Structure formats: structure tokens, C-alpha cells
Amino acid sequence: MVSELRDLSARSAAAIEEARVKIRQPEGLVAPISEEAIASLSAWLDSLEGNAAAGHHSAVKVGMAKWQAESEIRLTAEREGYTKNRAALDERAELKGSFKALCVKAEALKAKGVPLGDTILGLALEAEHILHTIPFDLKSGRRAVEAYESALNTQYNLYRLTNR
């Protein structure tokens, strides 16, 4: 559990650094557990092992239950913090994936004869530019992908209505 906590703390710190580089004004970042807190849990466990070796089994049983509970609390908090620290990066990746899927949809619509026009092309170029700008602005990225999707859907619906 201590090694998992240490690994999660390192990944959380790396996510914070990546978010600060790639995301404009990232929000909700949570500081990872300190190495001192991890060392404290490790020392506590070492103490319990020493007591077990000395034959103090009832004290070890109580201490182990408390250590386990404290470790679970810290591990849960660290998992939640890591998720928060990755949130903006993950959303950026999701937006890029959605944009790629919309580009495939646009190509399929063009192949069906749906005229996409300069407005939709402009929205696609704008979205692509925003999605590849560092630091990335989440709000602008959301708006750009949503606008492109909406324009594609509107154009397709108009095409269907006029070509029945």
C-alpha cells in the first residue's frame, strides 16, 4: 500500500506539471501527499512489524487496523487528487478525439454529396487550431468542437430535408 501511495503521488505530481504546461490556467489541481506523510506511514508499519517480532500480537492487531484505515483514507484521497489533476488533460484528449471523429463524419457527409461550405471548413480549421495550441484553453476548445459538431449536424439535416 505504501508503494502504491508513493507511485500515485509521483503520477499526481507529474499530472500537475503537465497540466500547468499544456492547459491555460488549470483549475482544481490538488497537491499530492507529501513524502513525509508517506514516510510516516512506512515508519508506522515498520514499528508494527517490530512489535509483531517482539510478540506483541494484540497491540499489532489494533495498530494494524488503525494503519490500514489511515492508509485507505490517504490512498482514496490520493486517487481522487490524481483524477482531478488529470481532468483537464483528459478532457483535452477527449475533445481531440471528438474532433477527429467529427472530421471523419464530415468526410462521410461530403462523400454522400452533402455540401459543407466555407463556414463549416472555417469552424473545422478554428477547432483544429485551438485544440493544438499550448497552453490549451478548455472553454475555447469545448466551444469550438461544439460549434463544429452543431454546424455539421445542421448542414446534414438541411440536406436531408431538401433532398427527399
C-alpha positions in Angstrom: 0.0 0.0 0.0 2.9 2.4 0.7 4.4 1.7 -2.7 1.1 2.3 -4.4 0.7 5.6 -2.5 4.2 6.6 -3.5 3.6 5.7 -7.1 0.2 7.6 -7.2 1.8 10.6 -5.6 4.5 10.7 -8.3 1.9 10.3 -11.0 -0.2 13.1 -9.5 2.8 15.4 -9.3 3.6 14.7 -12.9 0.0 15.4 -13.9 0.1 18.7 -12.2 3.3 19.7 -14.0 1.9 18.5 -17.4 -1.4 20.4 -16.8 0.5 23.6 -15.9 2.4 23.4 -19.2 -0.4 22.2 -21.5 -3.6 23.8 -20.1 -4.2 27.5 -19.8 -5.0 28.3 -16.1 -5.8 24.8 -15.0 -8.3 24.6 -12.2 -8.8 22.2 -9.3 -5.3 20.9 -9.1 -4.6 19.1 -5.8 -1.2 18.8 -4.2 -0.1 15.2 -3.9 0.6 13.6 -0.5 4.0 14.6 0.8 6.9 12.3 1.0 7.0 12.9 4.8 3.4 11.6 5.1 4.3 8.5 3.1 7.4 8.0 5.2 5.3 8.3 8.4 3.0 5.5 7.2 6.1 3.4 6.3 7.7 4.1 9.7 4.4 3.2 11.4 4.3 -0.1 9.5 7.9 -0.8 10.4 7.0 -0.2 14.1 4.2 -2.7 13.8 6.5 -5.3 12.3 8.9 -4.7 15.2 6.1 -5.2 17.7 5.0 -8.4 15.9 8.5 -9.8 16.0 8.6 -9.0 19.8 5.4 -11.0 20.2 3.0 -8.1 21.0 0.3 -9.6 18.8 -2.7 -7.9 20.4 -1.1 -4.4 20.1 -0.1 -5.2 16.5 -3.7 -6.3 15.7 -5.1 -3.0 16.9 -2.3 -0.9 15.4 -2.6 -2.7 12.0 -6.3 -2.0 11.9 -5.6 1.7 12.5 -2.8 1.7 10.0 -5.0 0.0 7.4 -7.8 2.6 7.9 -5.4 5.5 7.7 -3.7 4.1 4.6 -7.0 3.6 2.9 -8.1 7.2 3.7 -4.9 8.6 2.2 -5.0 6.3 -0.8 -8.5 7.2 -1.6 -7.7 10.9 -1.2 -4.6 10.5 -3.5 -6.7 8.7 -6.1 -9.2 11.5 -6.1 -6.5 14.1 -6.3 -4.9 12.3 -9.2 -8.2 12.2 -11.0 -8.6 15.9 -10.5 -5.1 16.6 -11.7 -5.7 14.6 -14.9 -9.2 16.0 -15.5 -8.2 18.9 -17.8 -5.6 16.8 -19.7 -8.2 14.0 -20.1 -10.8 16.5 -21.3 -8.4 17.9 -23.8 -7.7 14.4 -25.2 -11.5 13.7 -25.3 -12.1 16.9 -27.3 -9.3 16.0 -29.7 -10.9 12.5 -30.1 -14.3 14.0 -30.7 -12.9 16.5 -33.2 -11.2 13.6 -35.1 -14.5 11.7 -35.2 -16.3 14.8 -36.5 -13.7 15.1 -39.2 -14.4 11.5 -40.3 -18.1 12.4 -40.2 -17.5 15.4 -42.4 -15.7 13.3 -44.9 -18.5 10.8 -44.9 -21.1 13.6 -45.4 -19.0 15.0 -48.3 -18.9 11.5 -49.9 -22.7 11.4 -49.7 -22.9 14.7 -51.5 -23.6 17.0 -48.6 -22.2 20.4 -49.3 -20.3 21.5 -46.3 -19.3 25.0 -47.4 -16.7 27.6 -46.2 -18.4 28.2 -42.8 -18.0 24.6 -41.7 -14.5 24.4 -43.1 -13.7 27.6 -41.1 -15.1 26.1 -38.0 -13.0 22.9 -38.5 -9.8 24.9 -39.0 -10.6 27.1 -35.9 -11.2 24.0 -33.8 -8.1 22.3 -35.0 -6.0 25.4 -34.3 -7.5 25.7 -30.8 -7.0 22.0 -30.0 -3.3 22.2 -30.9 -2.5 25.4 -29.2 -0.4 25.2 -26.0 -1.4 26.2 -23.4 -4.8 24.9 -24.3 -7.9 26.8 -23.3 -10.6 24.3 -22.3 -13.5 26.7 -22.7 -12.5 27.7 -26.2 -11.8 24.1 -27.1 -15.3 23.0 -25.9 -17.0 25.8 -27.8 -15.0 25.2 -31.0 -15.8 21.4 -31.1 -19.4 22.0 -30.2 -19.8 24.7 -32.9 -18.3 22.4 -35.5 -20.5 19.5 -34.5 -23.6 21.7 -34.5 -22.8 23.1 -37.9 -22.2 19.6 -39.3 -25.5 18.3 -37.9 -27.4 21.4 -39.1 -26.0 21.1 -42.6 -26.8 17.4 -42.8 -30.3 17.9 -41.6 -30.9 20.7 -44.1 -29.5 18.4 -46.8 -31.9 15.6 -45.8 -34.9 17.9 -45.8 -34.2 19.3 -49.3 -33.2 16.0 -50.9 -36.0 13.7 -50.1 
